[in-house]
Amino acid sequence: MGKVHTLLAFTLQVLCTCHTASTFSNGFFYQDIFNGNGNGEIHFNGIKLRVEAQQHSVFAVTGSNITLPCRFWYEPPLISPRRVRVKWSLLPLSGDQESDVFVSIGHHQRSFGEFKNRVHLQKDVQGDISLIITNVSLKDSGQYRCEVIDGLEDKSATVDLGLRGVVFPYQPHHGRYHLTFKAAQKACNDQDAAVATFDQLFAAWQEGLDWCNAGWLADGTVQYPIVQPRQPCGGLDLAPGVRSYGARHKHRNRYDVFCFTSAIMGQVYFLQHPQKLNFTMAVQACIEDGAQIAKVGQLFAAWKFLELDQCDAGWLADGSLRYPISNSRPNCGPQKSGVRSFGFPSPYHKHGVYCYRSR
């Protein structure tokens, strides 16, 4: 008899423990206690959850704030509101993992990774779950998923965040085709840029970018844009377009890279100095002027967005020598606007310098 009582007590204890566990919530994982009817019912018949992104694409520049639109509602409308889980994610380009951006349940909310303390929900009206991203960075571009979970119901919509900017081909000082994919990422990052996406390269080609060297893109493919077909660049018989080598091995294969940079948040200027400078002197001259030597991405952004125009070659932070032309004219290179390059001269040669001063 004592064993039966013991077994019964143990069974009741287990049942009690399981019931307690089923109602546990840490505030970020959906539990049926939020919307249940007391009997574990989390599905309601005849009512449909809807989620919509009013715009499928939005555009921003670095340093700005942007709103990714999203809202949810029920058909037919509910008499009383229900507590739902809202989750925003950044979807991968190719081979990468999906990134959590923001999650919210009621008054509980959390942002993740590089989005921490930079994102929040707009909540202007009932059902508005638009995501506001502050101080947009180059890494923020991509496709976002807005997801709403209510019990067994799970609906979502996607929004593309594009950055307005400029694409430029880049190769390091040791020459053509030396960059693995990881080295290409670092090369762009060092120049205040990010590896360009295919859409960014395609837009640049439409605007006239013509480059015969193949370079990495963000999805791990290797491509190059051709406006004027010619023999060394795939032959005369191929039509203009973005030529592709397809996906390449990220560790073994080596190419150049196409970088993308967005709006500039400071000032790039040619330093008016009484004498020409070698590279070491150029770095120091910018520091003495309350600035730092400009990066390649910063020069391209100043040319693209601020129409920087200077027919004087100057040092940049990577040891290259370049100058920006917005208004083409004689003795300033080709008869079209762009950033001219003299490659990587000896650091002992003397030239001017471009400096960057943050605002």
PALUMDREN-91878 format. One record per residue (C-alpha): x, y, z; residue in one letter. Coordinates in nm, 2 decimals, padded with zeros to 4 digits, always signed. Layout:
N
((X Y Z) A)
...
! end
This chain:
359
((+00.00 +00.00 +00.00) M)
((+00.29 +00.23 +00.08) G)
((+00.44 +00.17 -00.26) K)
((+00.11 +00.26 -00.43) V)
((+00.09 +00.59 -00.24) H)
((+00.45 +00.66 -00.32) T)
((+00.39 +00.59 -00.69) L)
((+00.08 +00.80 -00.69) L)
((+00.25 +01.09 -00.53) A)
((+00.54 +01.07 -00.77) F)
((+00.29 +01.06 -01.07) T)
((+00.12 +01.37 -00.93) L)
((+00.45 +01.55 -00.88) Q)
((+00.55 +01.47 -01.24) V)
((+00.22 +01.60 -01.38) L)
((+00.25 +01.91 -01.17) C)
((+00.61 +01.97 -01.29) T)
((+00.50 +01.92 -01.66) C)
((+00.21 +02.17 -01.62) H)
((+00.45 +02.42 -01.47) T)
((+00.70 +02.37 -01.75) A)
((+00.43 +02.42 -02.02) S)
((+00.36 +02.77 -01.89) T)
((+00.72 +02.89 -01.87) F)
((+00.83 +03.18 -02.09) S)
((+01.14 +03.38 -02.11) N)
((+00.96 +03.65 -02.30) G)
((+01.11 +03.58 -02.64) F)
((+00.97 +03.23 -02.74) F)
((+00.60 +03.20 -02.82) Y)
((+00.40 +03.01 -02.56) Q)
((+00.04 +02.92 -02.58) D)
((-00.04 +03.09 -02.25) I)
((-00.04 +03.42 -02.44) F)
((-00.35 +03.36 -02.65) N)
((-00.48 +03.02 -02.52) G)
((-00.83 +02.96 -02.39) N)
((-00.70 +02.78 -02.08) G)
((-00.72 +02.44 -02.25) N)
((-00.41 +02.46 -02.47) G)
((-00.61 +02.60 -02.77) E)
((-00.39 +02.83 -02.98) I)
((-00.56 +02.79 -03.32) H)
((-00.88 +02.98 -03.39) F)
((-01.10 +02.89 -03.69) N)
((-01.24 +03.12 -03.95) G)
((-00.98 +03.40 -03.89) I)
((-00.68 +03.46 -04.11) K)
((-00.35 +03.63 -04.01) L)
((-00.22 +03.87 -04.28) R)
((+00.12 +04.03 -04.31) V)
((+00.22 +04.28 -04.58) E)
((+00.51 +04.50 -04.68) A)
((+00.37 +04.81 -04.84) Q)
((+00.69 +04.86 -05.03) Q)
((+00.91 +04.58 -05.15) H)
((+01.22 +04.80 -05.19) S)
((+01.35 +05.10 -05.00) V)
((+01.68 +05.29 -05.05) F)
((+01.91 +05.47 -04.81) A)
((+02.26 +05.61 -04.78) V)
((+02.51 +05.53 -04.50) T)
((+02.46 +05.73 -04.18) G)
((+02.09 +05.79 -04.25) S)
((+01.78 +05.65 -04.08) N)
((+01.54 +05.43 -04.28) I)
((+01.21 +05.26 -04.22) T)
((+01.13 +04.91 -04.36) L)
((+00.75 +04.90 -04.39) P)
((+00.55 +04.61 -04.26) C)
((+00.20 +04.56 -04.10) R)
((-00.02 +04.28 -03.99) F)
((-00.40 +04.24 -03.95) W)
((-00.67 +03.97 -03.92) Y)
((-00.96 +03.88 -04.15) E)
((-01.22 +03.93 -04.02) P)
((-01.10 +04.19 -03.76) P)
((-01.06 +04.07 -03.40) L)
((-01.27 +04.22 -03.12) I)
((-00.98 +04.21 -02.87) S)
((-00.61 +04.23 -02.95) P)
((-00.39 +03.92 -02.94) R)
((-00.03 +03.91 -02.82) R)
((+00.20 +03.81 -03.11) V)
((+00.57 +03.75 -03.17) R)
((+00.73 +03.99 -03.42) V)
((+01.06 +03.89 -03.57) K)
((+01.28 +04.07 -03.82) W)
((+01.57 +03.88 -03.99) S)
((+01.83 +03.96 -04.25) L)
((+01.83 +03.69 -04.52) L)
((+02.16 +03.55 -04.65) P)
((+02.31 +03.62 -04.99) L)
((+02.46 +03.29 -05.07) S)
((+02.60 +03.03 -04.83) G)
((+02.57 +03.26 -04.53) D)
((+02.35 +03.21 -04.23) Q)
((+02.03 +03.41 -04.17) E)
((+02.09 +03.69 -03.92) S)
((+01.85 +03.78 -03.64) D)
((+01.79 +04.16 -03.63) V)
((+01.50 +04.22 -03.39) F)
((+01.24 +04.03 -03.19) V)
((+00.95 +04.16 -02.99) S)
((+00.67 +04.01 -02.78) I)
((+00.45 +04.27 -02.61) G)
((+00.67 +04.51 -02.42) H)
((+00.97 +04.27 -02.44) H)
((+01.21 +04.34 -02.72) Q)
((+01.57 +04.26 -02.82) R)
((+01.80 +04.36 -03.10) S)
((+02.10 +04.15 -03.21) F)
((+02.46 +04.17 -03.33) G)
((+02.55 +04.49 -03.52) E)
((+02.19 +04.60 -03.50) F)
((+02.19 +04.62 -03.12) K)
((+02.04 +04.95 -03.01) N)
((+02.00 +05.07 -03.37) R)
((+01.66 +04.92 -03.45) V)
((+01.31 +04.95 -03.31) H)
((+00.95 +04.92 -03.42) L)
((+00.76 +05.22 -03.55) Q)
((+00.41 +05.12 -03.40) K)
((+00.24 +05.44 -03.54) D)
((-00.10 +05.26 -03.57) V)
((-00.25 +04.92 -03.47) Q)
((-00.07 +04.64 -03.65) G)
((+00.22 +04.87 -03.76) D)
((+00.55 +04.67 -03.71) I)
((+00.77 +04.86 -03.95) S)
((+01.14 +04.85 -03.85) L)
((+01.33 +05.17 -03.81) I)
((+01.71 +05.13 -03.86) I)
((+01.92 +05.42 -03.74) T)
((+02.27 +05.51 -03.87) N)
((+02.26 +05.28 -04.17) V)
((+02.59 +05.11 -04.25) S)
((+02.72 +04.94 -04.56) L)
((+02.66 +04.60 -04.40) K)
((+02.28 +04.67 -04.36) D)
((+02.19 +04.63 -04.73) S)
((+02.00 +04.31 -04.82) G)
((+01.67 +04.14 -04.80) Q)
((+01.48 +04.15 -04.47) Y)
((+01.20 +03.93 -04.35) R)
((+00.92 +04.06 -04.13) C)
((+00.75 +03.77 -03.95) E)
((+00.45 +03.75 -03.73) V)
((+00.37 +03.44 -03.52) I)
((+00.04 +03.39 -03.34) D)
((+00.00 +03.03 -03.21) G)
((+00.01 +02.80 -03.51) L)
((-00.02 +03.09 -03.75) E)
((+00.31 +03.21 -03.90) D)
((+00.30 +03.47 -04.18) K)
((+00.58 +03.69 -04.33) S)
((+00.68 +03.94 -04.59) A)
((+01.01 +04.06 -04.73) T)
((+01.16 +04.40 -04.79) V)
((+01.48 +04.49 -04.98) D)
((+01.71 +04.76 -04.84) L)
((+01.93 +04.90 -05.11) G)
((+02.21 +05.16 -05.06) L)
((+02.27 +05.44 -05.30) R)
((+02.63 +05.45 -05.38) G)
((+02.91 +05.38 -05.63) V)
((+03.09 +05.06 -05.74) V)
((+03.46 +05.07 -05.82) F)
((+03.70 +04.79 -05.92) P)
((+03.99 +04.73 -05.68) Y)
((+04.32 +04.55 -05.69) Q)
((+04.59 +04.58 -05.43) P)
((+04.94 +04.71 -05.47) H)
((+05.09 +04.37 -05.56) H)
((+04.89 +04.36 -05.88) G)
((+04.61 +04.18 -06.07) R)
((+04.43 +03.87 -05.95) Y)
((+04.58 +03.83 -05.60) H)
((+04.28 +03.83 -05.38) L)
((+04.10 +03.53 -05.23) T)
((+03.74 +03.60 -05.13) F)
((+03.83 +03.67 -04.77) K)
((+04.11 +03.90 -04.88) A)
((+03.87 +04.08 -05.11) A)
((+03.63 +04.15 -04.83) Q)
((+03.92 +04.29 -04.62) K)
((+04.04 +04.50 -04.92) A)
((+03.70 +04.67 -04.96) C)
((+03.66 +04.72 -04.59) N)
((+04.00 +04.88 -04.56) D)
((+03.89 +05.13 -04.83) Q)
((+03.56 +05.23 -04.64) D)
((+03.36 +05.00 -04.87) A)
((+03.20 +04.66 -04.89) A)
((+03.21 +04.38 -05.16) V)
((+02.95 +04.48 -05.42) A)
((+02.64 +04.27 -05.49) T)
((+02.54 +04.16 -05.84) F)
((+02.26 +04.41 -05.84) D)
((+02.50 +04.69 -05.76) Q)
((+02.74 +04.59 -06.03) L)
((+02.46 +04.56 -06.28) F)
((+02.34 +04.91 -06.20) A)
((+02.69 +05.04 -06.23) A)
((+02.72 +04.87 -06.58) W)
((+02.40 +05.04 -06.68) Q)
((+02.56 +05.37 -06.58) E)
((+02.86 +05.30 -06.80) G)
((+03.11 +05.10 -06.59) L)
((+03.34 +04.91 -06.83) D)
((+03.61 +04.69 -06.67) W)
((+03.80 +04.40 -06.83) C)
((+03.94 +04.24 -06.51) N)
((+03.72 +03.99 -06.33) A)
((+03.64 +04.05 -05.96) G)
((+03.47 +03.90 -05.67) W)
((+03.11 +03.98 -05.58) L)
((+02.93 +03.94 -05.24) A)
((+02.77 +03.61 -05.34) D)
((+03.10 +03.45 -05.41) G)
((+03.07 +03.47 -05.79) T)
((+03.33 +03.63 -06.01) V)
((+03.21 +03.87 -06.28) Q)
((+03.31 +04.18 -06.48) Y)
((+03.11 +04.45 -06.67) P)
((+03.17 +04.53 -07.04) I)
((+03.01 +04.82 -07.22) V)
((+03.24 +04.81 -07.53) Q)
((+03.31 +04.45 -07.65) P)
((+03.67 +04.40 -07.75) R)
((+03.91 +04.11 -07.82) Q)
((+04.09 +04.09 -07.48) P)
((+03.76 +04.10 -07.29) C)
((+03.57 +03.79 -07.42) G)
((+03.59 +03.88 -07.79) G)
((+03.41 +04.11 -08.03) L)
((+03.13 +03.86 -08.09) D)
((+02.99 +03.88 -07.73) L)
((+02.72 +04.14 -07.66) A)
((+02.78 +04.41 -07.39) P)
((+02.68 +04.30 -07.04) G)
((+02.80 +04.16 -06.71) V)
((+03.02 +03.86 -06.79) R)
((+03.03 +03.58 -06.53) S)
((+03.28 +03.31 -06.43) Y)
((+03.01 +03.17 -06.19) G)
((+03.08 +03.07 -05.83) A)
((+03.45 +03.02 -05.76) R)
((+03.64 +02.85 -05.48) H)
((+03.67 +03.12 -05.21) K)
((+04.00 +02.99 -05.07) H)
((+04.19 +02.87 -05.38) R)
((+04.09 +03.11 -05.65) N)
((+04.22 +03.47 -05.67) R)
((+04.08 +03.76 -05.86) Y)
((+04.03 +04.14 -05.81) D)
((+03.72 +04.27 -05.64) V)
((+03.43 +04.51 -05.71) F)
((+03.38 +04.73 -05.40) C)
((+03.07 +04.94 -05.32) F)
((+03.07 +05.26 -05.11) T)
((+02.78 +05.48 -05.01) S)
((+02.74 +05.85 -04.92) A)
((+03.02 +06.02 -04.75) I)
((+02.98 +06.15 -04.39) M)
((+03.28 +06.39 -04.40) G)
((+03.49 +06.60 -04.63) Q)
((+03.75 +06.48 -04.88) V)
((+03.98 +06.75 -05.01) Y)
((+04.31 +06.80 -05.19) F)
((+04.56 +06.94 -04.94) L)
((+04.71 +07.26 -05.05) Q)
((+05.07 +07.21 -04.93) H)
((+05.38 +07.42 -05.02) P)
((+05.57 +07.12 -05.13) Q)
((+05.53 +06.77 -05.28) K)
((+05.52 +06.48 -05.04) L)
((+05.64 +06.13 -05.03) N)
((+05.38 +05.88 -04.88) F)
((+05.50 +05.90 -04.52) T)
((+05.51 +06.28 -04.54) M)
((+05.16 +06.28 -04.69) A)
((+05.01 +06.08 -04.40) V)
((+05.17 +06.32 -04.15) Q)
((+05.06 +06.63 -04.34) A)
((+04.69 +06.52 -04.32) C)
((+04.72 +06.46 -03.95) I)
((+04.88 +06.80 -03.90) E)
((+04.58 +06.95 -04.08) D)
((+04.34 +06.79 -03.84) G)
((+04.24 +06.51 -04.08) A)
((+04.36 +06.17 -04.20) Q)
((+04.47 +06.05 -04.54) I)
((+04.17 +05.96 -04.75) A)
((+04.07 +05.61 -04.85) K)
((+03.98 +05.50 -05.20) V)
((+03.61 +05.45 -05.11) G)
((+03.60 +05.80 -04.96) Q)
((+03.74 +05.95 -05.27) L)
((+03.49 +05.77 -05.50) F)
((+03.20 +05.87 -05.27) A)
((+03.32 +06.24 -05.28) A)
((+03.34 +06.23 -05.66) W)
((+03.00 +06.06 -05.69) K)
((+02.79 +06.25 -05.43) F)
((+02.98 +06.58 -05.39) L)
((+03.11 +06.61 -05.75) E)
((+03.47 +06.65 -05.62) L)
((+03.68 +06.77 -05.91) D)
((+04.05 +06.81 -05.88) Q)
((+04.30 +06.77 -06.17) C)
((+04.59 +06.69 -05.93) D)
((+04.72 +06.34 -05.85) A)
((+04.74 +06.27 -05.48) G)
((+04.83 +05.99 -05.24) W)
((+04.55 +05.78 -05.08) L)
((+04.57 +05.55 -04.77) A)
((+04.64 +05.23 -04.96) D)
((+04.95 +05.39 -05.13) G)
((+04.78 +05.45 -05.46) S)
((+04.78 +05.77 -05.65) L)
((+04.45 +05.90 -05.79) R)
((+04.24 +06.21 -05.87) Y)
((+03.87 +06.28 -05.92) P)
((+03.73 +06.45 -06.23) I)
((+03.36 +06.55 -06.25) S)
((+03.40 +06.79 -06.54) N)
((+03.62 +06.64 -06.81) S)
((+03.86 +06.88 -06.98) R)
((+04.20 +06.87 -07.17) P)
((+04.50 +06.75 -06.98) N)
((+04.29 +06.57 -06.71) C)
((+04.27 +06.23 -06.86) G)
((+03.99 +06.06 -07.07) P)
((+03.70 +06.28 -07.19) Q)
((+03.45 +06.15 -06.93) K)
((+03.41 +06.19 -06.56) S)
((+03.56 +05.94 -06.32) G)
((+03.84 +05.87 -06.07) V)
((+04.17 +05.84 -06.25) R)
((+04.44 +05.61 -06.12) S)
((+04.82 +05.61 -06.16) F)
((+04.85 +05.28 -05.97) G)
((+05.09 +05.23 -05.68) F)
((+05.41 +05.44 -05.73) P)
((+05.72 +05.41 -05.52) S)
((+05.64 +05.55 -05.17) P)
((+05.95 +05.77 -05.20) Y)
((+05.81 +05.96 -05.50) H)
((+05.66 +06.30 -05.42) K)
((+05.30 +06.40 -05.50) H)
((+05.00 +06.58 -05.35) G)
((+04.76 +06.41 -05.10) V)
((+04.39 +06.38 -05.05) Y)
((+04.27 +06.41 -04.69) C)
((+03.95 +06.32 -04.51) Y)
((+03.80 +06.51 -04.22) R)
((+03.50 +06.37 -04.04) S)
((+03.21 +06.61 -03.96) R)
! end
